[in-house]
Every structure is written in structure tokens, then in C-alpha cells.
Amino acid sequence: MTARFQIIVNGEPREVAAGTTVATLIQELGLAKAACAAEVNKALVPRKQHGDRMLTERDQVELVTLVGGG
């Protein structure tokens, strides 16, 4: 059984598996194809680092996607 822990994503609690990265979270949320900015604990995580930035218990994650329209 994989260890799981709680984080906060855009103000909502979410349980994730140990070893989850920002990139994994983005993929799990179905946002992988969108332009997505990520912030963890109020620090911007550059897109190139999404796969390296591991999440830990009680991290606060903010994800923002661009929405087109006119």
C-alpha cells in the first residue's frame, strides 16, 4: 500500500500518494495539456521544475491555467 498524505490545492484539501510531484498532480487533475502555472507554499515553481518538485504533507499548491476566449 502506498503512503498517502494531505495537501491543499487551490484552497481545497486533497490526498496524494507519497512521491507525487507538481507534474504528477497537474496530470492527475487533467491539466497536463493546458498552460499551467504552479506555486507551492507561495513560491513559483518554474515549468521546467514541475517534474522535480516533490510535494510533502501540508504543502499549499496553487495552480492557474489560461482560459482563452473573447
PQR file with spaces between the fields and no chain letter, atoms N, CA, C, O and H, PARSE charges and radii, in Angstrom:
ATOM       1  N    MET     1       0.841   -1.183    0.000 -0.4000 1.5000
ATOM       2  CA   MET     1       0.000    0.000    0.000 -0.0000 2.0000
ATOM       3  C    MET     1       0.888    1.250    0.000  0.5500 1.7000
ATOM       4  O    MET     1       1.828    1.342    0.790 -0.5500 1.4000
ATOM       5  N    THR     2       0.597    2.192   -0.868 -0.4000 1.5000
ATOM       6  CA   THR     2       1.360    3.420   -0.985 -0.0000 2.0000
ATOM       7  C    THR     2       0.946    4.410    0.100  0.5500 1.7000
ATOM       8  O    THR     2      -0.241    4.610    0.356 -0.5500 1.4000
ATOM       9  H    THR     2      -0.166    2.116   -1.509  0.4000 1.0000
ATOM      10  N    ALA     3       1.940    5.022    0.731 -0.4000 1.5000
ATOM      11  CA   ALA     3       1.649    6.038    1.744 -0.0000 2.0000
ATOM      12  C    ALA     3       0.983    7.236    1.077  0.5500 1.7000
ATOM      13  O    ALA     3       1.321    7.603   -0.048 -0.5500 1.4000
ATOM      14  H    ALA     3       2.905    4.859    0.523  0.4000 1.0000
ATOM      15  N    ARG     4       0.042    7.832    1.780 -0.4000 1.5000
ATOM      16  CA   ARG     4      -0.676    8.992    1.258 -0.0000 2.0000
ATOM      17  C    ARG     4      -0.644   10.097    2.292  0.5500 1.7000
ATOM      18  O    ARG     4      -0.493    9.829    3.484 -0.5500 1.4000
ATOM      19  H    ARG     4      -0.232    7.534    2.694  0.4000 1.0000
ATOM      20  N    PHE     5      -0.784   11.336    1.850 -0.4000 1.5000
ATOM      21  CA   PHE     5      -0.823   12.464    2.769 -0.0000 2.0000
ATOM      22  C    PHE     5      -1.680   13.573    2.191  0.5500 1.7000
ATOM      23  O    PHE     5      -2.055   13.537    1.019 -0.5500 1.4000
ATOM      24  H    PHE     5      -0.907   11.554    0.881  0.4000 1.0000
ATOM      25  N    GLN     6      -1.986   14.552    3.015 -0.4000 1.5000
ATOM      26  CA   GLN     6      -2.857   15.667    2.625 -0.0000 2.0000
ATOM      27  C    GLN     6      -2.047   16.882    2.177  0.5500 1.7000
ATOM      28  O    GLN     6      -1.034   17.236    2.781 -0.5500 1.4000
ATOM      29  H    GLN     6      -1.681   14.582    3.967  0.4000 1.0000
ATOM      30  N    ILE     7      -2.519   17.504    1.109 -0.4000 1.5000
ATOM      31  CA   ILE     7      -2.032   18.809    0.676 -0.0000 2.0000
ATOM      32  C    ILE     7      -3.269   19.683    0.451  0.5500 1.7000
ATOM      33  O    ILE     7      -4.400   19.204    0.531 -0.5500 1.4000
ATOM      34  H    ILE     7      -3.342   17.217    0.618  0.4000 1.0000
ATOM      35  N    ILE     8      -3.044   20.946    0.173 -0.4000 1.5000
ATOM      36  CA   ILE     8      -4.126   21.864   -0.171 -0.0000 2.0000
ATOM      37  C    ILE     8      -3.892   22.308   -1.608  0.5500 1.7000
ATOM      38  O    ILE     8      -2.816   22.807   -1.938 -0.5500 1.4000
ATOM      39  H    ILE     8      -2.125   21.334    0.108  0.4000 1.0000
ATOM      40  N    VAL     9      -4.898   22.128   -2.465 -0.4000 1.5000
ATOM      41  CA   VAL     9      -4.794   22.543   -3.866 -0.0000 2.0000
ATOM      42  C    VAL     9      -5.876   23.584   -4.132  0.5500 1.7000
ATOM      43  O    VAL     9      -7.069   23.292   -4.051 -0.5500 1.4000
ATOM      44  H    VAL     9      -5.772   21.723   -2.197  0.4000 1.0000
ATOM      45  N    ASN    10      -5.445   24.793   -4.447 -0.4000 1.5000
ATOM      46  CA   ASN    10      -6.370   25.901   -4.700 -0.0000 2.0000
ATOM      47  C    ASN    10      -7.409   26.023   -3.584  0.5500 1.7000
ATOM      48  O    ASN    10      -8.595   26.236   -3.833 -0.5500 1.4000
ATOM      49  H    ASN    10      -4.476   25.030   -4.513  0.4000 1.0000
ATOM      50  N    GLY    11      -6.926   25.882   -2.343 -0.4000 1.5000
ATOM      51  CA   GLY    11      -7.771   26.072   -1.173 -0.0000 2.0000
ATOM      52  C    GLY    11      -8.567   24.859   -0.739  0.5500 1.7000
ATOM      53  O    GLY    11      -9.275   24.920    0.267 -0.5500 1.4000
ATOM      54  H    GLY    11      -5.962   25.709   -2.140  0.4000 1.0000
ATOM      55  N    GLU    12      -8.470   23.747   -1.476 -0.4000 1.5000
ATOM      56  CA   GLU    12      -9.236   22.536   -1.161 -0.0000 2.0000
ATOM      57  C    GLU    12      -8.294   21.409   -0.738  0.5500 1.7000
ATOM      58  O    GLU    12      -7.269   21.186   -1.382 -0.5500 1.4000
ATOM      59  H    GLU    12      -7.895   23.698   -2.293  0.4000 1.0000
ATOM      60  N    PRO    13      -8.634   20.692    0.347 -0.5600 1.5000
ATOM      61  CA   PRO    13      -7.791   19.561    0.751  0.2800 2.0000
ATOM      62  C    PRO    13      -7.819   18.453   -0.294  0.5500 1.7000
ATOM      63  O    PRO    13      -8.846   18.199   -0.925 -0.5500 1.4000
ATOM      64  N    ARG    14      -6.683   17.803   -0.465 -0.4000 1.5000
ATOM      65  CA   ARG    14      -6.578   16.701   -1.429 -0.0000 2.0000
ATOM      66  C    ARG    14      -5.560   15.702   -0.890  0.5500 1.7000
ATOM      67  O    ARG    14      -4.522   16.083   -0.349 -0.5500 1.4000
ATOM      68  H    ARG    14      -5.849   18.008    0.047  0.4000 1.0000
ATOM      69  N    GLU    15      -5.870   14.438   -1.043 -0.4000 1.5000
ATOM      70  CA   GLU    15      -4.949   13.390   -0.632 -0.0000 2.0000
ATOM      71  C    GLU    15      -4.157   12.942   -1.850  0.5500 1.7000
ATOM      72  O    GLU    15      -4.719   12.706   -2.920 -0.5500 1.4000
ATOM      73  H    GLU    15      -6.714   14.129   -1.482  0.4000 1.0000
ATOM      74  N    VAL    16      -2.834   12.828   -1.674 -0.4000 1.5000
ATOM      75  CA   VAL    16      -1.971   12.382   -2.769 -0.0000 2.0000
ATOM      76  C    VAL    16      -1.026   11.301   -2.258  0.5500 1.7000
ATOM      77  O    VAL    16      -0.817   11.156   -1.054 -0.5500 1.4000
ATOM      78  H    VAL    16      -2.377   13.019   -0.805  0.4000 1.0000
ATOM      79  N    ALA    17      -0.468   10.555   -3.182 -0.4000 1.5000
ATOM      80  CA   ALA    17       0.477    9.489   -2.838 -0.0000 2.0000
ATOM      81  C    ALA    17       1.859   10.078   -2.578  0.5500 1.7000
ATOM      82  O    ALA    17       2.239   11.090   -3.167 -0.5500 1.4000
ATOM      83  H    ALA    17      -0.638   10.673   -4.161  0.4000 1.0000
ATOM      84  N    ALA    18       2.596    9.432   -1.695 -0.4000 1.5000
ATOM      85  CA   ALA    18       3.990    9.812   -1.480 -0.0000 2.0000
ATOM      86  C    ALA    18       4.716    9.744   -2.818  0.5500 1.7000
ATOM      87  O    ALA    18       4.467    8.841   -3.617 -0.5500 1.4000
ATOM      88  H    ALA    18       2.288    8.610   -1.218  0.4000 1.0000
ATOM      89  N    GLY    19       5.601   10.683   -3.061 -0.4000 1.5000
ATOM      90  CA   GLY    19       6.334   10.716   -4.322 -0.0000 2.0000
ATOM      91  C    GLY    19       5.668   11.551   -5.395  0.5500 1.7000
ATOM      92  O    GLY    19       6.183   11.655   -6.508 -0.5500 1.4000
ATOM      93  H    GLY    19       5.804   11.417   -2.412  0.4000 1.0000
ATOM      94  N    THR    20       4.519   12.155   -5.074 -0.4000 1.5000
ATOM      95  CA   THR    20       3.819   12.994   -6.047 -0.0000 2.0000
ATOM      96  C    THR    20       4.622   14.266   -6.294  0.5500 1.7000
ATOM      97  O    THR    20       5.075   14.928   -5.360 -0.5500 1.4000
ATOM      98  H    THR    20       4.101   12.071   -4.169  0.4000 1.0000
ATOM      99  N    THR    21       4.786   14.589   -7.575 -0.4000 1.5000
ATOM     100  CA   THR    21       5.442   15.832   -7.959 -0.0000 2.0000
ATOM     101  C    THR    21       4.379   16.822   -8.449  0.5500 1.7000
ATOM     102  O    THR    21       3.213   16.465   -8.617 -0.5500 1.4000
ATOM     103  H    THR    21       4.418   14.051   -8.334  0.4000 1.0000
ATOM     104  N    VAL    22       4.791   18.040   -8.668 -0.4000 1.5000
ATOM     105  CA   VAL    22       3.874   19.031   -9.230 -0.0000 2.0000
ATOM     106  C    VAL    22       3.365   18.534  -10.583  0.5500 1.7000
ATOM     107  O    VAL    22       2.177   18.659  -10.880 -0.5500 1.4000
ATOM     108  H    VAL    22       5.738   18.330   -8.531  0.4000 1.0000
ATOM     109  N    ALA    23       4.252   17.974  -11.402 -0.4000 1.5000
ATOM     110  CA   ALA    23       3.842   17.467  -12.720 -0.0000 2.0000
ATOM     111  C    ALA    23       2.817   16.343  -12.590  0.5500 1.7000
ATOM     112  O    ALA    23       1.848   16.297  -13.347 -0.5500 1.4000
ATOM     113  H    ALA    23       5.217   17.873  -11.160  0.4000 1.0000
ATOM     114  N    THR    24       3.025   15.440  -11.638 -0.4000 1.5000
ATOM     115  CA   THR    24       2.087   14.341  -11.415 -0.0000 2.0000
ATOM     116  C    THR    24       0.721   14.889  -11.018  0.5500 1.7000
ATOM     117  O    THR    24      -0.305   14.440  -11.530 -0.5500 1.4000
ATOM     118  H    THR    24       3.812   15.477  -11.023  0.4000 1.0000
ATOM     119  N    LEU    25       0.710   15.854  -10.110 -0.4000 1.5000
ATOM     120  CA   LEU    25      -0.545   16.455   -9.660 -0.0000 2.0000
ATOM     121  C    LEU    25      -1.272   17.107  -10.832  0.5500 1.7000
ATOM     122  O    LEU    25      -2.478   16.921  -10.996 -0.5500 1.4000
ATOM     123  H    LEU    25       1.544   16.219   -9.694  0.4000 1.0000
ATOM     124  N    ILE    26      -0.555   17.860  -11.636 -0.4000 1.5000
ATOM     125  CA   ILE    26      -1.155   18.510  -12.797 -0.0000 2.0000
ATOM     126  C    ILE    26      -1.778   17.469  -13.728  0.5500 1.7000
ATOM     127  O    ILE    26      -2.878   17.668  -14.243 -0.5500 1.4000
ATOM     128  H    ILE    26       0.424   18.011  -11.502  0.4000 1.0000
ATOM     129  N    GLN    27      -1.076   16.369  -13.937 -0.4000 1.5000
ATOM     130  CA   GLN    27      -1.597   15.299  -14.797 -0.0000 2.0000
ATOM     131  C    GLN    27      -2.837   14.667  -14.171  0.5500 1.7000
ATOM     132  O    GLN    27      -3.829   14.443  -14.865 -0.5500 1.4000
ATOM     133  H    GLN    27      -0.182   16.207  -13.518  0.4000 1.0000
ATOM     134  N    GLU    28      -2.796   14.376  -12.863 -0.4000 1.5000
ATOM     135  CA   GLU    28      -3.944   13.769  -12.182 -0.0000 2.0000
ATOM     136  C    GLU    28      -5.189   14.651  -12.259  0.5500 1.7000
ATOM     137  O    GLU    28      -6.312   14.147  -12.294 -0.5500 1.4000
ATOM     138  H    GLU    28      -1.990   14.559  -12.299  0.4000 1.0000
ATOM     139  N    LEU    29      -4.986   15.961  -12.286 -0.4000 1.5000
ATOM     140  CA   LEU    29      -6.101   16.901  -12.345 -0.0000 2.0000
ATOM     141  C    LEU    29      -6.578   17.153  -13.774  0.5500 1.7000
ATOM     142  O    LEU    29      -7.517   17.920  -13.987 -0.5500 1.4000
ATOM     143  H    LEU    29      -4.074   16.370  -12.258  0.4000 1.0000
ATOM     144  N    GLY    30      -5.940   16.514  -14.751 -0.4000 1.5000
ATOM     145  CA   GLY    30      -6.357   16.663  -16.146 -0.0000 2.0000
ATOM     146  C    GLY    30      -5.937   17.979  -16.770  0.5500 1.7000
ATOM     147  O    GLY    30      -6.564   18.450  -17.718 -0.5500 1.4000
ATOM     148  H    GLY    30      -5.177   15.891  -14.578  0.4000 1.0000
ATOM     149  N    LEU    31      -4.875   18.574  -16.240 -0.4000 1.5000
ATOM     150  CA   LEU    31      -4.434   19.881  -16.729 -0.0000 2.0000
ATOM     151  C    LEU    31      -3.145   19.803  -17.540  0.5500 1.7000
ATOM     152  O    LEU    31      -2.568   20.836  -17.881 -0.5500 1.4000
ATOM     153  H    LEU    31      -4.365   18.191  -15.470  0.4000 1.0000
ATOM     154  N    ALA    32      -2.692   18.607  -17.848 -0.4000 1.5000
ATOM     155  CA   ALA    32      -1.395   18.430  -18.498 -0.0000 2.0000
ATOM     156  C    ALA    32      -1.310   19.099  -19.872  0.5500 1.7000
ATOM     157  O    ALA    32      -0.231   19.520  -20.288 -0.5500 1.4000
ATOM     158  H    ALA    32      -3.160   17.768  -17.571  0.4000 1.0000
ATOM     159  N    LYS    33      -2.427   19.199  -20.572 -0.4000 1.5000
ATOM     160  CA   LYS    33      -2.390   19.788  -21.915 -0.0000 2.0000
ATOM     161  C    LYS    33      -2.566   21.303  -21.893  0.5500 1.7000
ATOM     162  O    LYS    33      -2.403   21.960  -22.922 -0.5500 1.4000
ATOM     163  H    LYS    33      -3.304   18.858  -20.234  0.4000 1.0000
ATOM     164  N    ALA    34      -2.896   21.859  -20.738 -0.4000 1.5000
ATOM     165  CA   ALA    34      -3.117   23.302  -20.613 -0.0000 2.0000
ATOM     166  C    ALA    34      -1.831   23.992  -20.169  0.5500 1.7000
ATOM     167  O    ALA    34      -0.972   23.381  -19.532 -0.5500 1.4000
ATOM     168  H    ALA    34      -3.029   21.326  -19.903  0.4000 1.0000
ATOM     169  N    ALA    35      -1.711   25.263  -20.511 -0.4000 1.5000
ATOM     170  CA   ALA    35      -0.632   26.073  -19.953 -0.0000 2.0000
ATOM     171  C    ALA    35      -0.980   26.258  -18.481  0.5500 1.7000
ATOM     172  O    ALA    35      -2.035   26.800  -18.150 -0.5500 1.4000
ATOM     173  H    ALA    35      -2.409   25.759  -21.028  0.4000 1.0000
ATOM     174  N    CYS    36      -0.096   25.808  -17.605 -0.4000 1.5000
ATOM     175  CA   CYS    36      -0.427   25.781  -16.185 -0.0000 2.0000
ATOM     176  C    CYS    36       0.741   26.340  -15.370  0.5500 1.7000
ATOM     177  O    CYS    36       1.867   25.856  -15.476 -0.5500 1.4000
ATOM     178  H    CYS    36       0.760   25.368  -17.874  0.4000 1.0000
ATOM     179  N    ALA    37       0.467   27.352  -14.565 -0.4000 1.5000
ATOM     180  CA   ALA    37       1.459   27.902  -13.647 -0.0000 2.0000
ATOM     181  C    ALA    37       1.241   27.265  -12.280  0.5500 1.7000
ATOM     182  O    ALA    37       0.104   27.048  -11.861 -0.5500 1.4000
ATOM     183  H    ALA    37      -0.448   27.746  -14.479  0.4000 1.0000
ATOM     184  N    ALA    38       2.341   26.968  -11.587 -0.4000 1.5000
ATOM     185  CA   ALA    38       2.240   26.313  -10.284 -0.0000 2.0000
ATOM     186  C    ALA    38       3.028   27.089   -9.235  0.5500 1.7000
ATOM     187  O    ALA    38       4.125   27.591   -9.480 -0.5500 1.4000
ATOM     188  H    ALA    38       3.264   27.144  -11.928  0.4000 1.0000
ATOM     189  N    GLU    39       2.424   27.162   -8.072 -0.4000 1.5000
ATOM     190  CA   GLU    39       3.051   27.797   -6.924 -0.0000 2.0000
ATOM     191  C    GLU    39       2.905   26.826   -5.756  0.5500 1.7000
ATOM     192  O    GLU    39       1.818   26.297   -5.525 -0.5500 1.4000
ATOM     193  H    GLU    39       1.533   26.754   -7.873  0.4000 1.0000
ATOM     194  N    VAL    40       3.984   26.586   -5.022 -0.4000 1.5000
ATOM     195  CA   VAL    40       3.939   25.730   -3.841 -0.0000 2.0000
ATOM     196  C    VAL    40       4.416   26.549   -2.656  0.5500 1.7000
ATOM     197  O    VAL    40       5.531   27.072   -2.656 -0.5500 1.4000
ATOM     198  H    VAL    40       4.868   27.016   -5.210  0.4000 1.0000
ATOM     199  N    ASN    41       3.567   26.654   -1.650 -0.4000 1.5000
ATOM     200  CA   ASN    41       3.877   27.429   -0.450 -0.0000 2.0000
ATOM     201  C    ASN    41       4.314   28.848   -0.804  0.5500 1.7000
ATOM     202  O    ASN    41       5.280   29.378   -0.257 -0.5500 1.4000
ATOM     203  H    ASN    41       2.662   26.229   -1.650  0.4000 1.0000
ATOM     204  N    LYS    42       3.576   29.439   -1.729 -0.4000 1.5000
ATOM     205  CA   LYS    42       3.750   30.825   -2.179 -0.0000 2.0000
ATOM     206  C    LYS    42       5.033   31.078   -2.956  0.5500 1.7000
ATOM     207  O    LYS    42       5.445   32.227   -3.121 -0.5500 1.4000
ATOM     208  H    LYS    42       2.790   29.007   -2.174  0.4000 1.0000
ATOM     209  N    ALA    43       5.670   30.005   -3.437 -0.4000 1.5000
ATOM     210  CA   ALA    43       6.867   30.140   -4.271 -0.0000 2.0000
ATOM     211  C    ALA    43       6.581   29.555   -5.649  0.5500 1.7000
ATOM     212  O    ALA    43       6.156   28.406   -5.765 -0.5500 1.4000
ATOM     213  H    ALA    43       5.335   29.072   -3.304  0.4000 1.0000
ATOM     214  N    LEU    44       6.814   30.343   -6.687 -0.4000 1.5000
ATOM     215  CA   LEU    44       6.595   29.885   -8.055 -0.0000 2.0000
ATOM     216  C    LEU    44       7.510   28.707   -8.369  0.5500 1.7000
ATOM     217  O    LEU    44       8.697   28.733   -8.046 -0.5500 1.4000
ATOM     218  H    LEU    44       7.160   31.277   -6.593  0.4000 1.0000
ATOM     219  N    VAL    45       6.959   27.684   -8.994 -0.4000 1.5000
ATOM     220  CA   VAL    45       7.743   26.532   -9.448 -0.0000 2.0000
ATOM     221  C    VAL    45       7.807   26.621  -10.972  0.5500 1.7000
ATOM     222  O    VAL    45       6.797   26.404  -11.642 -0.5500 1.4000
ATOM     223  H    VAL    45       5.994   27.663   -9.257  0.4000 1.0000
ATOM     224  N    PRO    46       8.978   26.937  -11.529 -0.5600 1.5000
ATOM     225  CA   PRO    46       9.094   27.038  -12.984  0.2800 2.0000
ATOM     226  C    PRO    46       8.675   25.735  -13.665  0.5500 1.7000
ATOM     227  O    PRO    46       8.896   24.648  -13.132 -0.5500 1.4000
ATOM     228  N    ARG    47       8.078   25.854  -14.830 -0.4000 1.5000
ATOM     229  CA   ARG    47       7.568   24.695  -15.564 -0.0000 2.0000
ATOM     230  C    ARG    47       8.630   23.606  -15.714  0.5500 1.7000
ATOM     231  O    ARG    47       8.317   22.422  -15.595 -0.5500 1.4000
ATOM     232  H    ARG    47       7.898   26.737  -15.263  0.4000 1.0000
ATOM     233  N    LYS    48       9.875   23.990  -15.973 -0.4000 1.5000
ATOM     234  CA   LYS    48      10.957   23.023  -16.142 -0.0000 2.0000
ATOM     235  C    LYS    48      11.211   22.210  -14.870  0.5500 1.7000
ATOM     236  O    LYS    48      11.810   21.136  -14.932 -0.5500 1.4000
ATOM     237  H    LYS    48      10.130   24.952  -16.069  0.4000 1.0000
ATOM     238  N    GLN    49      10.762   22.714  -13.721 -0.4000 1.5000
ATOM     239  CA   GLN    49      10.993   22.035  -12.446 -0.0000 2.0000
ATOM     240  C    GLN    49       9.764   21.273  -11.933  0.5500 1.7000
ATOM     241  O    GLN    49       9.829   20.665  -10.865 -0.5500 1.4000
ATOM     242  H    GLN    49      10.276   23.586  -13.670  0.4000 1.0000
ATOM     243  N    HIS    50       8.649   21.294  -12.671 -0.4000 1.5000
ATOM     244  CA   HIS    50       7.432   20.615  -12.226 -0.0000 2.0000
ATOM     245  C    HIS    50       7.683   19.131  -11.952  0.5500 1.7000
ATOM     246  O    HIS    50       7.134   18.587  -10.994 -0.5500 1.4000
ATOM     247  H    HIS    50       8.597   21.788  -13.539  0.4000 1.0000
ATOM     248  N    GLY    51       8.493   18.472  -12.764 -0.4000 1.5000
ATOM     249  CA   GLY    51       8.760   17.049  -12.590 -0.0000 2.0000
ATOM     250  C    GLY    51       9.700   16.732  -11.449  0.5500 1.7000
ATOM     251  O    GLY    51       9.754   15.594  -10.984 -0.5500 1.4000
ATOM     252  H    GLY    51       8.939   18.914  -13.542  0.4000 1.0000
ATOM     253  N    ASP    52      10.444   17.731  -10.993 -0.4000 1.5000
ATOM     254  CA   ASP    52      11.420   17.531   -9.918 -0.0000 2.0000
ATOM     255  C    ASP    52      10.893   17.954   -8.549  0.5500 1.7000
ATOM     256  O    ASP    52      11.388   17.490   -7.522 -0.5500 1.4000
ATOM     257  H    ASP    52      10.400   18.656  -11.372  0.4000 1.0000
ATOM     258  N    ARG    53       9.899   18.824   -8.532 -0.4000 1.5000
ATOM     259  CA   ARG    53       9.420   19.377   -7.245 -0.0000 2.0000
ATOM     260  C    ARG    53       8.465   18.397   -6.586  0.5500 1.7000
ATOM     261  O    ARG    53       7.305   18.267   -6.977 -0.5500 1.4000
ATOM     262  H    ARG    53       9.496   19.201   -9.366  0.4000 1.0000
ATOM     263  N    MET    54       8.989   17.706   -5.565 -0.4000 1.5000
ATOM     264  CA   MET    54       8.188   16.743   -4.808 -0.0000 2.0000
ATOM     265  C    MET    54       7.283   17.498   -3.835  0.5500 1.7000
ATOM     266  O    MET    54       7.680   18.510   -3.257 -0.5500 1.4000
ATOM     267  H    MET    54       9.931   17.812   -5.247  0.4000 1.0000
ATOM     268  N    LEU    55       6.074   16.994   -3.665 -0.4000 1.5000
ATOM     269  CA   LEU    55       5.145   17.575   -2.712 -0.0000 2.0000
ATOM     270  C    LEU    55       5.260   16.840   -1.378  0.5500 1.7000
ATOM     271  O    LEU    55       5.516   15.636   -1.337 -0.5500 1.4000
ATOM     272  H    LEU    55       5.752   16.172   -4.134  0.4000 1.0000
ATOM     273  N    THR    56       5.068   17.582   -0.295 -0.4000 1.5000
ATOM     274  CA   THR    56       5.133   16.995    1.038 -0.0000 2.0000
ATOM     275  C    THR    56       3.870   17.356    1.806  0.5500 1.7000
ATOM     276  O    THR    56       3.117   18.248    1.415 -0.5500 1.4000
ATOM     277  H    THR    56       4.860   18.559   -0.328  0.4000 1.0000
ATOM     278  N    GLU    57       3.656   16.651    2.898 -0.4000 1.5000
ATOM     279  CA   GLU    57       2.453   16.859    3.701 -0.0000 2.0000
ATOM     280  C    GLU    57       2.257   18.331    4.031  0.5500 1.7000
ATOM     281  O    GLU    57       3.190   19.034    4.419 -0.5500 1.4000
ATOM     282  H    GLU    57       4.267   15.926    3.216  0.4000 1.0000
ATOM     283  N    ARG    58       1.014   18.775    3.865 -0.4000 1.5000
ATOM     284  CA   ARG    58       0.546   20.126    4.174 -0.0000 2.0000
ATOM     285  C    ARG    58       1.058   21.201    3.210  0.5500 1.7000
ATOM     286  O    ARG    58       0.879   22.391    3.473 -0.5500 1.4000
ATOM     287  H    ARG    58       0.256   18.204    3.550  0.4000 1.0000
ATOM     288  N    ASP    59       1.692   20.804    2.097 -0.4000 1.5000
ATOM     289  CA   ASP    59       2.051   21.811    1.090 -0.0000 2.0000
ATOM     290  C    ASP    59       0.778   22.493    0.619  0.5500 1.7000
ATOM     291  O    ASP    59      -0.281   21.873    0.527 -0.5500 1.4000
ATOM     292  H    ASP    59       1.837   19.838    1.883  0.4000 1.0000
ATOM     293  N    GLN    60       0.902   23.778    0.321 -0.4000 1.5000
ATOM     294  CA   GLN    60      -0.212   24.535   -0.241 -0.0000 2.0000
ATOM     295  C    GLN    60       0.139   24.841   -1.686  0.5500 1.7000
ATOM     296  O    GLN    60       1.097   25.558   -1.974 -0.5500 1.4000
ATOM     297  H    GLN    60       1.763   24.282    0.396  0.4000 1.0000
ATOM     298  N    VAL    61      -0.659   24.282   -2.589 -0.4000 1.5000
ATOM     299  CA   VAL    61      -0.399   24.382   -4.020 -0.0000 2.0000
ATOM     300  C    VAL    61      -1.476   25.249   -4.669  0.5500 1.7000
ATOM     301  O    VAL    61      -2.668   25.081   -4.413 -0.5500 1.4000
ATOM     302  H    VAL    61      -1.437   23.699   -2.355  0.4000 1.0000
ATOM     303  N    GLU    62      -1.037   26.162   -5.499 -0.4000 1.5000
ATOM     304  CA   GLU    62      -1.955   26.968   -6.313 -0.0000 2.0000
ATOM     305  C    GLU    62      -1.615   26.676   -7.767  0.5500 1.7000
ATOM     306  O    GLU    62      -0.466   26.800   -8.192 -0.5500 1.4000
ATOM     307  H    GLU    62      -0.069   26.298   -5.707  0.4000 1.0000
ATOM     308  N    LEU    63      -2.642   26.284   -8.520 -0.4000 1.5000
ATOM     309  CA   LEU    63      -2.483   26.018   -9.951 -0.0000 2.0000
ATOM     310  C    LEU    63      -3.373   26.972  -10.713  0.5500 1.7000
ATOM     311  O    LEU    63      -4.548   27.140  -10.386 -0.5500 1.4000
ATOM     312  H    LEU    63      -3.575   26.183   -8.174  0.4000 1.0000
ATOM     313  N    VAL    64      -2.809   27.598  -11.732 -0.4000 1.5000
ATOM     314  CA   VAL    64      -3.549   28.558  -12.539 -0.0000 2.0000
ATOM     315  C    VAL    64      -3.366   28.186  -14.002  0.5500 1.7000
ATOM     316  O    VAL    64      -2.245   27.992  -14.472 -0.5500 1.4000
ATOM     317  H    VAL    64      -1.854   27.462  -11.997  0.4000 1.0000
ATOM     318  N    THR    65      -4.490   28.089  -14.721 -0.4000 1.5000
ATOM     319  CA   THR    65      -4.432   27.816  -16.156 -0.0000 2.0000
ATOM     320  C    THR    65      -4.957   29.026  -16.907  0.5500 1.7000
ATOM     321  O    THR    65      -5.709   29.836  -16.366 -0.5500 1.4000
ATOM     322  H    THR    65      -5.401   28.247  -14.340  0.4000 1.0000
ATOM     323  N    LEU    66      -4.552   29.132  -18.150 -0.4000 1.5000
ATOM     324  CA   LEU    66      -5.031   30.211  -19.001 -0.0000 2.0000
ATOM     325  C    LEU    66      -6.313   29.771  -19.685  0.5500 1.7000
ATOM     326  O    LEU    66      -6.433   28.633  -20.140 -0.5500 1.4000
ATOM     327  H    LEU    66      -3.941   28.474  -18.589  0.4000 1.0000
ATOM     328  N    VAL    67      -7.253   30.672  -19.752 -0.4000 1.5000
ATOM     329  CA   VAL    67      -8.524   30.394  -20.407 -0.0000 2.0000
ATOM     330  C    VAL    67      -8.668   31.365  -21.568  0.5500 1.7000
ATOM     331  O    VAL    67      -8.649   32.581  -21.381 -0.5500 1.4000
ATOM     332  H    VAL    67      -7.155   31.596  -19.383  0.4000 1.0000
ATOM     333  N    GLY    68      -8.812   30.817  -22.762 -0.4000 1.5000
ATOM     334  CA   GLY    68      -8.987   31.666  -23.937 -0.0000 2.0000
ATOM     335  C    GLY    68     -10.437   32.045  -24.131  0.5500 1.7000
ATOM     336  O    GLY    68     -11.343   31.411  -23.592 -0.5500 1.4000
ATOM     337  H    GLY    68      -8.828   29.828  -22.914  0.4000 1.0000
ATOM     338  N    GLY    69     -10.628   33.041  -24.873 -0.4000 1.5000
ATOM     339  CA   GLY    69     -11.992   33.474  -25.161 -0.0000 2.0000
ATOM     340  C    GLY    69     -12.001   34.893  -25.666  0.5500 1.7000
ATOM     341  O    GLY    69     -10.958   35.527  -25.818 -0.5500 1.4000
ATOM     342  H    GLY    69      -9.892   33.556  -25.311  0.4000 1.0000
ATOM     343  N    GLY    70     -13.147   35.359  -25.912 -0.4000 1.5000
ATOM     344  CA   GLY    70     -13.181   36.713  -26.436 -0.0000 2.0000
ATOM     345  C    GLY    70     -14.492   37.249  -26.286  0.5500 1.7000
ATOM     346  O    GLY    70     -14.739   38.393  -26.669 -0.5500 1.4000
ATOM     347  H    GLY    70     -13.995   34.843  -25.788  0.4000 1.0000
